[in-house]
Each structure stands twice: as structure tokens, then as C-alpha cells.
Amino acid sequence: MTNTAFFSMIRSALRQKSRWWKPITDCKISARRKYKGLNKRLKWEYQCNNCKNYFPDKKIQVDHINPAGSLNSFEDLPNFVKNLFCEKEGLQVLCSTCHDIKTKKEIKLR
């Protein structure tokens, strides 16, 4: 296994486990309101922290205000984990469109 493939596997496993991190759930709960539209299958909708519009669960993402960073070596591991498993204050709910725009800006700044 190459070094790149190894750290890609570690990064993927950590991100997968971080989905169940309690502050992520708390962040989503604080951004939700009861859905009042015609679709009876939807119970909640969530407000995007950027555009302030409301979206169903499938169209929002919990975003790290400060990016988790890269994980390309063992030296990157402590900072990556610290940023990935941050508290609720370091997270925000963004719609998919706003999240894509923010991510593209972050990639350009690297």
C-alpha cells in the first residue's frame, strides 16, 4: 500500500466515525424547525447558516467552520483529529450549494 493510499484510508475512517460525534447532532438540532409544507414525509427542515434559507435533511451538511485540514503524514494526525472532533461552536449547518462554494474557496487557499 502506498503512503497516499494509507493516509487516505485513515482519513476516510476518521471522517466516517466523526459523523456520529454528538456535537454534530447538536448543531443540526439547533438549526432545525418543524416542517410545515405539503410533503408529509418531512418532519424537520434546517436553516443554512450562510444563505439563511431552509432545506430538508438531504440537502444540508454540517460543516467545520475551520477546516479539519489535511492528513498526509503522522505529524498531521493530532491536529486533524483535534479539528475533526471539535465542539458545536466549531460547526455550522450549510446547504449543499453554500457548502460547495465554501469548500472550493478553501481548496484555492491551500
C-alpha positions in Angstrom: 0.0 0.0 0.0 1.3 3.4 -0.9 1.7 6.2 1.7 -1.0 8.2 0.0 -3.4 5.3 0.0 -2.7 4.5 3.6 -3.5 8.1 4.8 -6.5 8.2 2.5 -7.8 5.1 4.3 -7.2 6.6 7.8 -8.7 10.0 6.8 -11.8 8.2 5.4 -12.2 6.1 8.5 -11.9 9.1 10.9 -14.4 11.1 8.8 -16.9 8.2 8.8 -16.7 7.9 12.6 -17.0 11.6 13.1 -20.5 11.6 11.6 -21.7 10.1 15.0 -19.9 12.8 17.1 -22.5 14.3 19.5 -21.7 18.0 18.7 -22.6 17.4 15.1 -26.1 16.1 16.1 -26.4 19.1 18.5 -25.5 21.5 15.7 -28.2 20.1 13.4 -30.8 20.2 16.2 -30.1 23.9 16.9 -30.6 24.7 13.2 -33.9 22.9 12.7 -37.6 23.8 12.7 -40.7 21.8 12.2 -41.6 21.3 8.5 -45.0 22.8 7.6 -45.2 22.0 3.9 -47.2 19.5 1.9 -44.7 16.6 2.0 -45.9 14.6 4.9 -42.7 12.5 5.0 -40.6 15.5 6.1 -40.6 16.2 9.8 -37.8 18.8 10.0 -36.1 21.4 7.9 -32.8 23.1 8.6 -31.6 26.6 8.2 -28.4 27.3 6.2 -26.0 29.4 8.3 -24.9 31.3 5.1 -27.9 31.9 2.9 -30.5 31.6 5.8 -32.9 29.6 3.7 -34.5 26.3 5.0 -33.7 22.9 3.4 -34.6 19.2 4.0 -32.1 17.0 5.7 -30.8 15.5 2.5 -29.8 19.0 1.2 -27.7 20.2 4.2 -24.3 19.4 5.6 -22.7 20.0 8.9 -19.5 22.0 8.1 -16.4 22.7 10.1 -16.0 26.4 10.4 -12.2 25.9 10.5 -11.4 23.0 8.1 -10.1 19.8 9.6 -7.1 20.1 7.3 -5.0 17.5 5.5 -3.9 14.2 6.7 -0.8 13.3 4.7 1.6 12.1 7.4 1.7 11.0 11.0 2.7 14.6 12.0 -0.7 15.8 10.7 -2.7 13.3 12.7 -3.1 15.1 16.1 -4.2 18.4 14.5 -6.5 16.7 12.1 -8.2 14.7 14.9 -8.5 17.8 17.1 -10.1 19.8 14.3 -12.4 17.0 13.1 -13.8 16.2 16.5 -14.4 19.9 17.5 -17.2 21.2 19.7 -20.5 22.6 18.5 -19.1 26.1 18.3 -16.7 25.0 15.6 -19.6 23.6 13.4 -22.3 25.1 11.2 -25.1 23.8 9.0 -24.8 24.8 5.4 -27.0 23.9 2.4 -25.2 21.8 -0.3 -24.7 24.9 -2.6 -23.2 27.0 0.1 -21.0 24.1 1.3 -19.7 23.5 -2.2 -18.8 27.2 -2.6 -17.0 27.3 0.8 -15.1 24.1 0.0 -13.9 25.4 -3.4 -12.7 28.6 -1.7 -10.8 26.6 0.9 -9.2 24.5 -1.7 -8.0 27.6 -3.6 -6.4 29.0 -0.4 -4.2 25.9 0.1 
